[in-house]
Amino acid sequence: MMEPAAKQKVIYITYLIAALDITWLFLQFSITPYLARRLGFDTIWFGYLQTTVGVIQLLGGPIYGRFADVFGARAALSVSCLASVVYFLLLTVADNTFMLFVHKLPAVFMHGLPGAQMVVADLSENEKRADALGKLGLCFGIGMIAGSSLGGTLSTRFGEKFAASFAAVGSFVSLLLVLNFIPKQTKIQTMPESNKKGSSNSVFNVGEITRLMKFPGVAKTFTVKIISGLPAGIFQVMFSIIAMNFFQLKAEQNGYLMAYFGIVQMVIQGAVIGRLTSRFSEYSLLLLSVGISSLVGLAQAMMTNVFHFCLIVIPMMFSLSVFNVITDSMLTKSVSPSETGTMLGLCASVQSLLRTVGPTFGGFLYETYGVPSFGYIQCVINAAVFSLLLASGGRSQPHRP
């Protein structure tokens, strides 16, 4: 049993690892769209590239979560960091269409943020979990600022290959931090309860993964997470194209805009979410985030320039941050401590699902109806979800069995 001070130290190191992981991820976001355009990709083909990543991570997410439950958080985070090293090394040699797709394959194991969430969920108390997970969003903001600014600057001044090599070295540093500071096991129980009763201990046991969906309220929360998050997910995966074509931003300008996103997210995750979760119920905050998301969609449909978008970013990041933290907290509380990794893996697969259908559907919407279509769809869908949640009155909320 770890002492509280030791737990807190591990959590702080986990925050650092998460911030570094997001930094390298956003550094890559500053490279890939411009590399793809140089290789002759149009909007539709770029959508196929993004869909490929989504499918790969959709398949890997639940298995990664199960792997963490069986072998421990350190092993899971180590695999993620090692996969990131290979991912960025392949990006340095991606000088044709085939290699640009091949370099995405290691993404099946790249789940650094879910891995960090697993450690934090294991080591935090139930009543403080939403706040602890929210602080990971603060790390996300730091990584977004550092990665976007660094990626735009390095690729502009030294080239895309140098920026990708820099990220590979950074991922190796993250691996060293994991091996030196994260305990082999962070759970109170080291094996899922169902396994103790004699079921298979296999990472690929699909039954053990899908069984969690049968707990009270879990299916409902997952449905809300997918449907409400779909429009925002489509907009996010298409944003690099929107920034280039609709806002006419260059790589360095896009990096500054992403850094602005990060600053807004840092303020919300670091100073707002913790206070909200201590004063209001999770269901009330879920309602709030969905309602605001609907209004954000309407504003997006009416924006005409990057200044309008910068104003919209504040409520947009608020609704996204609250929505993701609250749904993840509700879902991890619905299962035993020994199965939070699998549950967070499933949560990660929701984001991957959005990235899978988002690029292709988003590319079609962009080419056919333009940028306002993203906003109108988000407004209508979230208004409908808000109405249904309000009508249900919080019934069938997840709870720990």
N, C-alpha and C positions, 0 to 999 in steps of 0.2 A: 504493500500500500504506500503510495507516494505521499510525502508531506505536502501541505498546501503551498509552501514556498517553492518546492521543487516543481510542482505542477505549474505554477505561475511562470517559472523560468522557461519550461518547455513550451508553454503557450506563447511567450514572447518570441522565442526562437522560431516557432511555427509561423508567427506573423511575419518575421523577417524573410523566411523561406517563401511564403506566399507572395510577398511584395516583389521579391526577385523574380519569381516565376512569371508574374503578370508583366513585369518590366520586359522580359525577353519576348513574351507573347505579343505585346503591343509594339515592340521594336520590329517584329516580323510583319505586323499589320501595316507598318510604314514602308515596307519593302515590296511585298507581294503584289498589290494592285498595279504598281508602276512597272514591275518586272513583267507581269502578265501582259500589260498593254504593249510593252516593248517587244514581246514575243508574238504579238498579233492577236491577242485575245479580245473579243468583243464582249458586250455585257452578258450575253447568253452563255458564252464559254466560261467566263469568269464565274457565273452562277453554277455551272457544272463543277468547277474546281471547288467552290465553297460547299456544294452538296456532297462531294466526295469526302471532305473532312467531316461533315456532319454524320454521314453514314458510318464512317470509321469509328468516330467517338460514340455514336449511338450504340454500336455493338460492344465497344469496350467499356463503357461506363458501369453497367451493372456487374460485369465480371470483375472489374477493378475494385468495386466496393466489396464484393464477396471475397476477393483476394485479401483485402485489408482486414476483414473480419477473421479470416483463417490464419494468415501469416503475420499480421500486425502492421501498424501504421508505418514503421520505419521501412519495412520491405516494400510497401506500396509506394511511398514517396520516393524511395531510391529508384524503383523501376520507372517512375514518371520522369525523374531528373535525367536518368540515363537515356530514355527515349527522346527527351528534348535535345540532348547533345547530338544524337544521330540525326534528328530532324533538321537542326540548323546546319550541320555539316553537309547534308544532302542539298540544302538550299544554296550553299556556296557553289555547288557544281551544277545547279539547275539552269542550263543554258538552252533548253528546248522544251517544247510542250510536254513530251513524255516525262522528262525528269522533274518538271514542275508538279506533275501529278504523283510521281513516285515519292518525292520528298514528303508528301503528306501521310504516307503509310505509318510511320512511327507514332502518329497522333492517336492510334488505337490505345496506347499506353500513357498518353500525356493527360493526366488528370491531377495536376498539382494543386489547384484550388480545392477540388473535392477531397483530396488527401489531407490538406490542411484543415478543412472543415471536420474531417473525421477525428483528428487529434483534438481539436478544440471541443467538439461535442463529447468526446470521451472524458476530458479533464474538467469540464465546466459543470456547475450545478444546474439542475433543471430550471430553476427560476431565473438563472442568469444566462441561460443558453442563447436566447435571442440577442442579448446585448453582446455576448462573446462572438457570436457569428457575425454580428453587425460590424464589430471591429475588424474582421477580415475584409469587409467592404472598404474600410479605411486603407488597408493594405492594397486593395484593388485600385483605389484612387491614386495612391502613391506610385504604384507600378504603371498605371495608365499615363501619368504625367511624365515619369522618367523614361518609360519605353517609347512613347510617342515623340517626345522631344529628341531623345537620343537617336531613335531610328531615322527621323527626318534629317537630322544634322549629319549623322555618319554616312547615310546613303547619298546625300547631296555632295558632301565634301570628299569622301573617300571611296564611294561606290557601294553597290549592293552586296558584293561578295565580302567586303571587309565588315559591313554591319552584321551579316549573317555569322561570320566567324567570331565576332565579338560576342554575339548571343550564345554561341556554342561554348565558349570559354566561361561565360556567366552561368550557364546551366551546369557546368562541371563544378563550379564553386558551390552552387546550391546542393549538388550531390554530396560534397564534402561536409556541408553543414548538417545535412540529414544524418549521415553516418556517424557524426561525432556528437550530436546533441539530442537526437530523438530516441527515446527508449524503444526497445524491441517491441514491447507491449504497452499500450496506454489504457487498456480496458480493465475494468474491475473483474469482468468475466472474460476469459481468453477464448472461449468457444461458444458459438450460438447454442442456446438451450436445446433446440431441436436436435443438434448434433449429439448432445450428451445423451439423448434418448435413443441413439443408435442410427440416426440417418447419416447419409453420406457426407464426408468432410470435403468433397470435391469443390474446387472453385467454380467448375462449370455446371454445378447442380442447379438447373433452371427452376426446379420445383421450390428450392429454398429461396430463390430470388423472387419468384412470383407469389409465393405464399404470403409475403408481407402485404400484398395488395388487398388481402382479405380482412385485414384488421379494420375495426370500426372507423369510418370516416376517411380512411386513407384514399380509397378510390375517388371519393368526392373531391378531396383536396388536390389530387393529381389531375383530375379533369379540369378543375379551375386553373391550375398551374399551366396546363397545356393550352387551353382555349384562350384564356386571358393573355397569356404570354406570347401567343403566336404572332399577332400583328406587330408588336414591338420587336420580336425576334426577326421578322422579315425586314423591318426598317434597319435594324442594326447590321445585318449581314450585307445589306445593299448600301450602307452608308458610304463606304469608300468610293463606290461608283457615283453616288449622289454628290459627294464632296468634289470629285473631279469634274463631273459633267454639269450638274445643276448649279453648284456654288462656284465652279471654276477655280478650285484651290490647287496650288502646287503642293509637292510632297512636304516641304517645310511648313507651309501654312496649315496643312492638314494636321501635322504634328502638334502645332500650337493649339489648334482647336481641340484635339484629343486631350491635350494637357489641361485645357479649360474644363473639359468633362471631368477629369480626374480631381481637380480642385473642388468642384461642386460636390462630387461624390464623397471626397474626404470630409467635408464639412457635415454632410448629411449623415454619413456612417459614424463619424467620430463624435459628433456633438448632438445629434437629433434623435437617432433611433433608440439609443439607450434610455433616454428620458421618456420617449413615447411608450416603450415596452414596460417601463416601471409604473406608468399611470393608466394605461388603457389595455383592454383585453386584446389578445391576438386576433380574434375574429373581427373586432371593431377596426383594427388597423388594416386587416385584409380588405374590408369594405372600403375604407378610406383610399387605399392604394388603387383599387380597381376603379373607383369613381373618378379619381384624379386622372388616371390613365385615359379614360374616355374623353375628358376635357382636353388633355394633351393632344389626342388624335385630331380633335376638331381644330386646334390651333395649328397643328402641322399641315393640315389640309389648306390652310389659308396663308401660310408663310410664303414669301417671295424672295427673300435674300438671307444671307448668313447672319445678319444682325437679328432678324426675327427669330432665327433658330437658336441663337445664343440666349435669348430671353426664354424660349420654350424649354431649353435644357434644364433649367432649375426644377420646375415641377415634374419634368420627365424623369430626371434622375432620382427625385424623391420617391415617385410612385414605383419605379423599378426596384430601388433599393429596399424599400419597405416590403414590397410584394415578395421579393426573393428571400429575404431574411425570415419573414413571418411564415411563409409556406415551408421552408426548410426546417424551421424550429418546430412547427406543428407536426411535421411528418416524422422527425427523429424522436419526438416525445411519444409517438404512437407505438414504438417498438421497444424491446428490451435493450439495455446498454450494449449487449454483445452483438447486436444486429444493426447498429447505427451506420456502420460502414456501407453495408449493402443498401440501406435506405438512401444514404447520400449518393451512392452510385446511381441509384434509380433517379434521384433528383437531377444529377448531372446528365443523365440520358435524356431528360426532358429538354434541356438546353440544346443537346445534340440533335434531338428530333426537330427542334425549331430551325436549327442550322441546316438540316437535311432538306426540309420542304421549302424553307425560306428563300434560298437563292434562286431556285428554278421558278417558283411562284412569283417571287419579287422581281426577277428579270422580266417575266411576262407582263406584270403590272406596270413596271417602269416604261417598257417599250410601247405598251398599248395605251395606258391611261395617264402616265406621268406621275410625278412625285405626290400630288394631292391625293391620289387613290390610297396610298398607305395610311394617311391620316383618317380618311373617311371610314375605312375598314376598321381601324383601331377604335374609333369613336363608337361605331355601331356595336361591335362585338363586346367591348367592355361595358357599354351601357346595358346590354342584355345580361351579361354575367352579374353585374351589380344588382339588377332587378331580381334575378333569381336568388342571389345570396341574401338579399334583404327579405325576400318572401320566405326563405327557409328559416330565417331567424336564428341561425347558429346551430340548428339541429345537426346531429351526426358529426360533431366535431371529433377529431382524433383525440385519443387519450391513451395513456400508457396501460398496457394490459397487465 
